[in-house]
Amino acid sequence: MSSLLERLPPSVIALLLQIAAFLLTTLGIRLLGLQLAPLLFALLCGGMSALLSQFAGLARWWLFIQFLFAPALVLMLALHIPPGFFLAAFLLMLVVYWSTFRTQVPLYLSSNKVWQALESRLPAAQPFSLVDLGSGIGGVLTHLAQTHPHGRFDGVEAAPLPFLWSWLRIRFGGFGNCSVHWGSLWDSDLSQYDVVFAYLSPVPMQALWSKARQEMRPGSLFISNTFAVPDHPPQETISVEDLHHSQLYLWRM
Ligand SMILES: C[S@@+](CC[C@H](N)C(=O)[O-])C[C@H]1O[C@@H](n2cnc3c(N)ncnc32)[C@H](O)[C@@H]1O
């Protein structure tokens, strides 16, 4: 059972715990013969869900989400907002975040200062190729394509709206040395690139490191924004003075 839980994404575990909390709370108040107002019932469900989440070992921020979920649902229903609004919000989140519930890599963007730090690490004159794994809305690619016209820049992005945005940006921005593909970074052949750049999350870093070690050519450069690889210290770290105090980790393969 615990190994099954470990294999499920936290969002799915959270949903299962919400259902379990609802069932347990309903059973509890039936047994006690209580009649509760919807908000009080929702608060009890929230408390039960947070408790179960604590036992299941979910990260601390999940406890707040779990506690507030059912009461927020009751309060939103009381506002009588048309259901179409929620459908539209869900569809928008879906096309922006797509499989984030599974990959645990949401969309957030490297800062301009990170782009500039990357610039300084790329070959100044000779041709080279770079891939941005999870290229978001294409900011890294289009910036570097401008500063390094002798380079070739590819991106791979899984979420539909960021992909479409970056594709239009590249197509109509006249970036001849730049392209982006809709797909999974796990299907990219990293042996084609001199530089591999990733700004993901802590979750995929171990697996990405194994892929990089297997596929990247000797002498090529692997750069991760912010997220280190467990047990594999980088050969170089660049501290970037942006809002998040980003760190770029560099490994020469
Ligand atoms: C943190 S953003 C980085 C965006 C961009 N590289 C930058 O530095 O500004 C990570 C992106 O990776 C995408 N992503 C997550 N998992 C992916 C996967 N398996 N394959 C392709 N893209 C993925 C997400 O949709 C998101 O747009």
The ligand as a Gaussian input file, in Angstrom:
#p B3LYP/6-31G(d) Opt

LIG

0 1
 C       10.012000      26.138000     -15.089000
 S        9.414000      26.176000     -16.731000
 C       10.854000      26.752000     -17.591000
 C       10.541000      27.531000     -18.850000
 C       11.762000      27.998000     -19.618000
 N       12.692000      26.918000     -19.889000
 C       12.500000      29.084000     -18.875000
 O       13.597000      28.789000     -18.366000
 O       11.990000      30.219000     -18.787000
 C        9.377000      24.419000     -17.058000
 C        8.609000      24.062000     -18.303000
 O        8.834000      22.677000     -18.557000
 C        7.634000      22.136000     -19.098000
 N        7.699000      20.680000     -18.884000
 C        7.550000      20.012000     -17.721000
 N        7.719000      18.683000     -17.905000
 C        7.975000      18.523000     -19.224000
 C        8.242000      17.384000     -20.048000
 N        8.273000      16.157000     -19.529000
 N        8.479000      17.587000     -21.353000
 C        8.451000      18.834000     -21.885000
 N        8.198000      19.950000     -21.160000
 C        7.963000      19.800000     -19.845000
 C        6.524000      22.832000     -18.339000
 O        5.313000      22.783000     -19.057000
 C        7.100000      24.250000     -18.221000
 O        6.675000      25.045000     -19.293000

